Amino acid sequence: MATARSDQVRFPPGFVWGTATAAYQIEGAGPPGARGPSIWDTFAARPGRTADGDNGDVACDHYHRYPEDLQLLHALGVGAYRFSVSWARLQHAGRGPLNQRGIDFYSRIVDGLLDRGIEPWVTLYHWDLPQPVEDAGGWPARGTALRFADFAAGVHHFLADRVKRFITLNEPWCSAFLGYASGLHAPGRTEPAAAIRATHHLLLGHGLALEAMRSIAPAEIGITLNLAPTAAATGHPDDIETARRVDGLHNRLYLDPLLRGHYPADVVEDLGSITKFGFVADGDLGVIHQPIDFLGVNYYAPQTVYGTPDAPPVEPPSTHLGLTRLGFRQTERRTSMGWSVEGAGLTRVLTRLARDYPPIPLYITENGAAYEDEPAGGQVLDHDRIDYLDEHLRAAHDAIAAGVDLRGYFLWSLLDNFEWAEGYRKRFGLVFVDYATQERVPKLSAKFYRDVILANGLRSTPQLRLARPPVP
Ligand code: PNW
């Protein structure tokens, strides 16, 4: 094992190294009146929806502590930082002129990044839909796409002089399927047909935002998808058919309209008893299919599926629309989210994009892992996370070596933060946050990542691993 990992790995010159966060997960509300209600405020206030009833009222209090967090980014040596702007902070009612206090807050962050030589990458939508927009129908309603484009234009108008990279949406699959099908995320609706309408209106909103932003000022604009390489557990025809369907819903339902200009015919057919796609108007796919400057890929884990008669029944509400049986084969190693650890899955997802879709620059806009971090003597020795990162960085490099146009890597996340339905128990940060005091403690993985950035790769001897206590 040591020999397999010992090769020195160098990334191409100019490779972008960053970390990522999202507004609702780190900011906290700030002073009274500084942000309007979002679907996540409403959802977290409902009993039993988030672990321990946790919510984003305070989170990492980044709203007040951003200067310290900018210093943490500086100390890491990142060249880029991906964060999201809160729609509900910038438009309390989800429409109308942008709120000046919100503009000032994000301006301070952008200026603070630029002062430190860190390139801001702004995500326009990372799940915190203003509650009034949900009340008007949410993503299943076409009007939400128009509202989003209007919001995106407003943000672009005030940031375009300083921000050169924008991501329209983060993981529209999660917004549509976790928000409207399984109900595990806000707004917690469990209406399968609404999840497909939401998918279309998210993609339409992306396209309309792109148009609106490009009419204001040039910028590089992309979208981030959560892609999971999906394989059949065996060569059994039922497993192969199930893998096709899961891949269709999770990956191709988004990739195909964006990069090829049509919904995948097999997925449309699979979903026939749920929806006839009557909400797709003439011209929509042209709007969705406009050229983007890059594709953001969030990768955490592979999916290995089986659908033989011994597979467990799919119990509604579920994200697996139309499937009746589905099982997942897990790898032995898991993170504390229960997600399988398999770096090779990242190589597969990237090489598949390069093989099956028109050429487009790729960025990994999220990758990382939650583990049970415990501070001891003022330190957090998160060797599991270092191993996870080491493995996935090597896998990303393998994709580059295979000819994939991968240009950057954003680690999720800078800080431990509000992990949505999992609340504060799941820690993804390079920096430990003690929520009682808001003290930040860089973990050993922060040192590891700083060294990666400095070396533009991995050194031949994984020195940090040598510091690891022997396994009994
Ligand atoms: C992504 N799933 O979320 C998000 O972009 C982040 O905000 C989040 O903190 C990170 O990954 C870690 O979870 C996901 O259940 C949440 O399949 C859930 C799923 C996928 C992505």
Boltz pocket constraint, residues with backbone or C-beta under 6 A from the ligand:
constraints:
  - pocket:
      binder: B
      contacts: [[A, 22], [A, 25], [A, 170], [A, 171], [A, 174], [A, 226], [A, 298], [A, 366], [A, 412], [A, 418], [A, 419], [A, 420], [A, 428]]
      max_distance: 6.0
